[in-house]
């Protein structure tokens, strides 16, 4: 354990838990070690006594579960931010922008075909129907053998 102690003290403080919400407990123990220069055995006994005190009053599970739930909530919030940035801003927004730009380009390309003459439109429909009929006939004979 790295030495986090003040100059002149020979013991490092106990690491305070991140998931267990018992930071106040660790603070009490570290303050007691600093003020009274207690041994490891004495601080371990104090820690055990405080844990038993919280347990008898039904607070230990509340502190532990609350700490875990708050930590998981923070992790979930971080993941939501990542999904929001990557998924929404880059993937979805870029896909929609690309689709809109390509739709615009197709519309510009089809503008040259638009003449406003009804006879020409009917002729395109007739020629397209004949071509589709020929493709279907050739396909039928080619696949049927």
C-alpha positions in Angstrom: 0.0 0.0 0.0 1.5 3.4 -1.0 2.4 5.7 1.9 -0.3 8.4 1.9 0.5 9.5 5.5 1.6 12.8 6.8 5.3 13.2 7.5 6.2 11.7 10.8 3.5 9.0 10.7 4.4 5.4 10.0 1.1 4.1 8.8 -1.0 4.8 5.6 -4.7 5.5 6.0 -7.2 2.8 5.1 -8.4 3.0 1.5 -11.9 4.4 1.4 -14.4 2.3 -0.5 -15.9 3.4 -3.8 -18.7 1.0 -4.1 -19.8 0.5 -0.5 -20.8 4.0 0.7 -18.9 3.5 3.9 -16.5 6.5 3.4 -17.7 8.1 6.6 -16.7 4.9 8.5 -13.2 5.0 6.9 -12.9 8.6 7.8 -13.7 7.9 11.5 -11.1 5.1 11.5 -8.4 7.2 9.8 -9.1 10.1 12.2 -8.8 7.8 15.2 -5.5 6.3 13.8 -4.2 9.8 13.3 -5.2 11.3 16.6 -4.6 8.3 18.9 -1.8 6.6 16.9 -3.7 3.3 17.2 -2.3 0.0 16.1 -3.6 -2.0 13.2 -5.3 -4.4 15.6 -7.0 -1.6 17.5 -8.3 0.0 14.3 -9.4 -3.4 13.0 -11.4 -3.9 16.2 -12.9 -0.4 15.9 -13.9 -1.1 12.3 -15.5 -4.4 13.3 -17.4 -2.7 16.2 -18.7 0.0 13.9 -19.8 -2.6 11.3 -21.6 -4.6 14.0 -23.2 -1.4 15.2 -24.5 -0.5 11.8 -25.6 -4.2 11.2 -27.6 -4.4 14.4 -29.5 -1.3 13.5 -30.2 -2.5 9.9 -28.2 0.3 8.3 -25.3 -1.8 6.9 -27.2 -3.3 4.1 -28.8 0.1 3.3 -25.4 1.7 3.0 -23.9 -1.2 1.0 -26.9 -1.5 -1.4 -27.2 2.3 -1.8 -23.5 2.6 -2.6 -23.7 -0.2 -5.2 -26.9 1.2 -6.8 -25.4 4.8 -7.0 -22.2 3.4 -8.5 -24.2 1.4 -11.1 -26.3 4.4 -11.9 -23.2 6.5 -12.5 -21.9 3.7 -14.8 -25.2 3.6 -16.6 -25.2 7.4 -17.1 -21.7 7.2 -18.5 -22.8 4.5 -21.0 -25.8 6.5 -22.0 -23.6 9.5 -22.8 -21.3 7.3 -24.9 -24.3 5.8 -26.8 -25.8 9.2 -27.3 -22.6 10.6 -28.7 -21.6 7.7 -30.9 -25.0 6.3 -31.8 -27.1 9.4 -32.1 -24.7 12.1 -33.3 -22.4 10.1 -35.6 -24.4 7.1 -36.8 -28.0 8.3 -36.9 -27.4 11.9 -37.8 -24.9 11.1 -40.5 -27.1 8.4 -42.0 -30.1 10.8 -42.2 -28.0 13.6 -43.6 -26.5 11.3 -46.2 -30.0 9.9 -47.2 -31.3 13.5 -47.5 -28.4 14.6 -49.7 -28.7 11.5 -51.9 -32.4 12.0 -52.3 -31.8 15.6 -53.4 -29.2 14.4 -55.9 -31.5 11.8 -57.4 -34.2 14.5 -57.7 -31.8 16.7 -59.5 -30.8 13.9 -61.9 -34.5 13.0 -62.6 -35.2 16.7 -63.4 -33.6 16.2 -66.8 -36.1 13.4 -67.7 -39.1 15.6 -66.8 -40.3 17.2 -70.0 -44.0 18.0 -69.2 -45.2 16.2 -72.4 -47.9 13.6 -71.6 -47.2 11.5 -74.8 -43.6 11.0 -73.8 -44.6 9.8 -70.3 -47.1 7.3 -71.7 -44.4 6.1 -74.1 -42.0 5.5 -71.2 -44.7 3.5 -69.4 -45.4 1.3 -72.5 -41.7 0.8 -73.2 -41.0 -0.1 -69.5 -43.9 -2.6 -69.5 -42.7 -4.3 -72.6 -39.1 -4.5 -71.3 -40.3 -6.0 -68.0 -42.4 -8.5 -69.9 -39.4 -9.5 -72.0 -37.2 -9.8 -69.0 -39.8 -12.0 -67.2 -40.2 -14.2 -70.3 -36.4 -14.7 -70.7 -36.0 -15.3 -67.0 -38.8 -17.9 -67.0 -37.3 -19.9 -69.9 -33.7 -19.6 -68.6 -34.6 -20.8 -65.1 -37.0 -23.5 -66.2 -34.4 -24.8 -68.6 
